[in-house]
Amino acid sequence: MIYFIYLILIFNFLFFLISFLNFIFNKIYLKKLKNSLLKENALVSVLIPARNEEKNIGNLLNDLINQDYKNIEIIVFNDCSTDKTKEIVKNFIYKDKRISLIDSDYLPDGWLGKNFACYNLAKKAKGEYFLFLDADVRIKKNLIEDAISLIKNEKLSFLSIFPIQKMFTLGEYLTVPVIYHILLSLLPFILVLKNKHPSLSAAIGQFMLFKKEIYLKYNLHEKLKQSRAEDVEIARYLKKNNERILCLTGDERLECRMYQGLNDAINGFSRTIRIIFGNSYFLLILFWIINFCSFIAISFFFISYEFLLILILFVLNRYFVFKLSRQNIFLNLIFSPLQQFFLTFIIYRSIIGSKKRSIVWKDRVL
């Protein structure tokens, strides 16, 4: 029994250490992002795939036309929307000639919808940089200019920024923080930048900025047209080809409500969670077991100092994770046991959905 406790203790120490190092690294590079002395005027193509986004697309377009950085073109791909997405974009085109629309009413065989949208957006883009944004993102002030400056200063090929996630329902609080816990407890951001191994990569499709020549060189969305998590796969592919990439989180100028409630979150995470673990259910389930055993150990922390130490490391790990992602630390500590339960359910849905091809996203079976 004591060896088992020591094993859980070691894993919790590693989780804490990674989240602490991520906190330090992210703080350094967020400062670089916000304090660039480089002034840019390169044309940036802002590329937005949109499927049934009538609740969100207007907010994002408003944010973009009010950006401090003005040398942008904004292209929206209407992916077979059945709501008022197309009409809203057309109204904005009358207001600002920098906005244009690609209207699509079909999805070719062999493609996933978002990848087909991004592929077509890139074909029309004219900018020196390609910035892919999801339609539910909110972007403020001069983030675009600062992101371009960081790419140039750090000689990057690719930059991805994880937005601050806005949550409004209990179901979102019980699911959305789980992905940030996985990411920030397992992946040292410094190794994403410094290490060449493709598995040490991360990205999020909500904000992906490329140099134009890098994107076109690899034709990324066509190459990964059937990927359910094209953002992560893109980061891995670029690292495999020795490109320099960086991911950050927690910039207050970038926000997103990733999912609209519990069912939406479960469907969304079910389609991508295995890919985060390198398509390995073994590693995913191992992570689940370690977390589950940590909860069991904490329940009996009064037995020995070892249990108390697990509790301390557990709390510190979550403190740095939620500090990094700018989420409510107190609420997430309270909800941690329930988040573990929903992680279990997400894993179950992922396994069953992959076997039955029953994972649904944006009204399409993946």
Secondary structure, DSSP 8 states (H G I E B T S, - for coil): -HHHHHHHHHHHHHHHHHHHHHHHHHHHHHHHHHT--------EEEEEEESS-TTTHHHHHHHHHT-S---EEEEEEEES-SSSHHHHHHHHHHH-TTEEEEEE----TT--HHHHHHHHHHHH--SSEEEEE-TTEEE-TTHHHHHHHHHHHTT-SEEEEE-EE---SHHHHTTHHHHHHHHHHH--HHHHHH---TTS----TTEEEEEHHHHHHHTHHHHTTT-TTHHHHHHHHHHHTT--EEEEE--TTEEE---SSHHHHHHHHHHHHHHHTTT-HHHHHHHHHHHHHHHHHHHTGGG-HHHHHHHHHHHHHHHHHHHHTT--HHHHHHHHHHHHHHHHHHHHHHHHHHHHT--EETTEE-
